[in-house]
Amino acid sequence: MTDYAKSMDAAREAVHYACAVCRDLQGRLGEMQSRFKDDKSPVTVADFASQAMVAYILTARLGRVRLVAEEDAAALRAQIERGDASMAEAVAEAVRPWWDDVTVEDVLDAIDVGNAEPASSSGMHGFWTLDPIDGTKGFLRGGQYAVSLAWIEHGAPLIGVLGCPNLSLDYSRPFDDLDPRGVLYLAASGEGVVEAPGDDPGAHANKVIRLEPAEGEPVRLCESVESGHTSHDLSERVLERLGEPAEPARLDSQAKYAVVARGQADLYLRLPQPPKPGKGEYIERIWDHAAGALVAREAGCAVTDVFGRELDFGHGKGLEKNRGVVVAPARLHGKAIGALEELGSFHHPE
């Protein structure tokens, strides 16, 4: 039987320290790019370091865990076999301030804890899923990103910890005005969601409750910065049917779920683009949504796909039974789903 309180404490600690690692590395983007002669090297190191940190703390606090994560250490091990351990050593250096006497092999083994599969014949009940850095482009641009960890049972997230290292507890602060304290969101199914300062794992946490926006108020949309992730044009057409739109809030990562949950935006739309010729339809990954979806739901939002179906995390590493994401307080959510139906942009599966 899962000890949910113990699991939540471990998850909060793990995400807190992973955010600390990422915050430090984001502050040294230029140094890392110069060191490896690669503009994307800082987020590569940070991805590996964040995953290693989360796996290390979860196993230290909970024993053997089943972790379904985005990364594995195969590329690092291959580099070492070719005689280049520089990237692996950089990952170990990144976590060393919070992980005493860590070695490169320790880091590689911790990263590979995340190689588990969602379905298991081991008898373990449920699994963790992790996106060590959600919003890699935001990380590289010096913007918003998140560390996202969730515990899933029977196709649904029951625990969600969302670390947003650059988001502020001051709701009036613009998203591009980064707050180095960050915010941690802690959600438990049926028990609500709280937010706390991201730089203090023991800080007091405040309940987050989302109210319906007032009738007639402009609808504040929250969507991805990159149009490749969502159709901005279709979002605009949906908004036209919902009334007067406000200027959209565009930011990277699952921080969007938190922004809607706490009332800085009213509606989050992730509307998939049509597949490119010769390519199949994009399937969302479970780690890209599990923690954020629970945070928004526990605050009082409805969280579904574009057809109004609950997100189903019980079909492997992808949201195979869903398409897109719609998040909003219940009344507005119903209107948004209705607008999508009117537009007929998505063919409803039989």
Secondary structure by P-SEA (a helix, b strand, c coil): ccaaaaaaaaaaaaaaaaaaaaaaaaaaaaaaaaaccccaaaaaaaaaaaaaaaaaaaaaccccccccccccaaaaaaaaaaccaaaaaaaaaaaccccccccaaaaaaaaaccccccccccccccbbbbcccccaaaaaacccccccccccccccccbbbbbbccccccccccccccccbbbbbbbcccbbbbbccccccccbbbbbbbccccccccbbbbbbcccccccaaaaaaaaaaacccccbbbbbccaaaaaaaaccccbbbbcccccccccccbbbbccccaaaaaaaaaaccccccccccccccccccccccccbbbbccaaaaaaaaaaaaaaccccccc
